[in-house]
Amino acid sequence: MDITRVSVSVFAGALNVGSESWDPAQIAAMGGPNSVPARGELRLHFAPRRSVPDERYFSSLTAELRVEAVDENGAATTATVPLKMRAA
């Protein structure tokens, strides 16, 4: 599968309070691969840091990682997983 986009979204409850997205060129520039082998897995290290204006918001924040890809037949697929967040 060829990765077409990786994105992270941060939510405070149901409100999207931030997001960031990387295309294949940006992923390659960070040293990451742009494909996943059949029946394989891929681990990418993304560690963007952002400030939270008031620490009281931190307990209500959630985040998710979304990977978009296409297979060898051109069929698009996506996977979304929740992320753990921690105060620095």
N, C-alpha and C positions, 0 to 999 in steps of 0.2 A: 504494500500500500504506500502511496506517495502522500505525504502530509501537505495539505494546502493552506492550513491556518491553525494556529494555536492561540487561544484567547483565555483571559481570566476576567471574571466579573466579580465585583464585591457588592454585597447587599446589606442594607440596614433594614431588617424586616423584609418587606416586599419591594422596597425602593432600591433601584440600582444606583449606587453612589460612586461607582468607578469601574472602569474596565480598561484593559490593554490587550493588544492583539499583535501577533507576529506572523509575517508571511514566510515562505520557505527561504528567501534570501536572508532575512533577518535571523532566522534560526541557524542557518549555515554560518553566518557571521559570528554568532555566539559559540560556534563549535559543535552545534548539534546536527544530527543526521536528519535527512528529509524523507526517509522511508522506513517502513517497518517490515521485516521479513515475514513470510507466511508462517502462521502459528507462533510468531515471535512476540516479544515485548520490547518496549523502548523506555528508557528512563532518561528524562531530561531534567536538568537542574535549572529551575527558574527561581530566582530569589529577589524579585523586585520589592523594594521597601517604600512605603508611603507613610506619611504622618497622619495621625488621627487627631483632629483639633481638640477633642475633649475625651479623656479616657473613659468617661461614662458611656460613650457610644460603643466602645470596644466589645462589651459583652453581648451586644445585639448584632455584631457583624458576622456575616458568613461569606464564603467565597466558593466559586466553582471554576474548574478548568475544563475547557472544551477543546477537543481536537477534531479537526475536519480533515478528511482524506478521501482519496479515490483509489479504487483497486485497479488491477491490470486490465479489467474490462471497461473501465471508465465509470463504474458505479460509485456514486458518492455515499459516504457514511460519516457518522459523527459519534463521538463518545464524550460523555460529560461525567465528571467525578467531583465530589465535594473536596475542598481543601481545608487543611487545618491551619488555623491562624494563631499567632502568638504575639504577645507584646515583646518588643526588643529590649 
